[in-house]
Amino acid sequence: MNEKPEIYTTLNDILPIVELWYHASVKAHDFIAPSLWKSHKKEMAEKYLLQSETYVAIKNQEMVGFISMVDNYLAAIFVKTELQGKGKGIGTALLNFIKENRKNIELKVLKKNTHSVAFYNHSGFTIVAEEIEENTNEPELIMVWSQ
């Protein structure tokens, strides 16, 4: 059994979180040019992370993932690319940490990001709507979870 990561509420250094977000975004969205994600790095560091409630997962003194919430909206959840899909439970631990203090959660995920859609389905989220994401012009699913 894998040891669960420790989860912390402090943002001591935003740069590693932005780098993790960038690399994980490129891997998860291989159908979108990496330049799109690169063009959003500054905004991620200077706006989005600062406006959200962000928690980081630490294993063996290394940041291995993070989750960001804006009220009940799951704005971001990312795990280091080399640890994704390995059964380490990092994404699940982050999501369960958030679920402990909320009655419902809403998120948006690109439909072609099938691994994330499957993860959310497995975690109890259901699809409630579909729309077109304006930056990518890709179909995006709106998913919700309720206690």
HELIX and SHEET records of a PDB file:
HELIX    1   1 ILE A   14  ALA A   28  1                                  15    
HELIX    2   2 PRO A   34  SER A   39  1                                   6    
HELIX    3   3 LYS A   41  GLU A   43  1                                   3    
HELIX    4   4 MET A   44  TYR A   48  3                                   5    
HELIX    5   5 LEU A   49  GLN A   51  1                                   3    
HELIX    6   6 THR A   81  LEU A   83  5                                   3    
HELIX    7   7 ILE A   90  LYS A   99  1                                  10    
HELIX    8   8 THR A  114  HIS A  122  1                                   9    
SHEET    1   A 7 GLU A   6  TYR A   8  0                                        
SHEET    2   A 7 GLU A  53  LYS A  59 -1                                        
SHEET    3   A 7 GLU A  62  VAL A  70 -1                                        
SHEET    4   A 7 TYR A  73  VAL A  79 -1                                        
SHEET    5   A 7 ASN A 104  LEU A 110  1                                        
SHEET    6   A 7 GLU A 138  SER A 146 -1                                        
SHEET    7   A 7 THR A 126  GLU A 133 -1                                        
END                                                                             
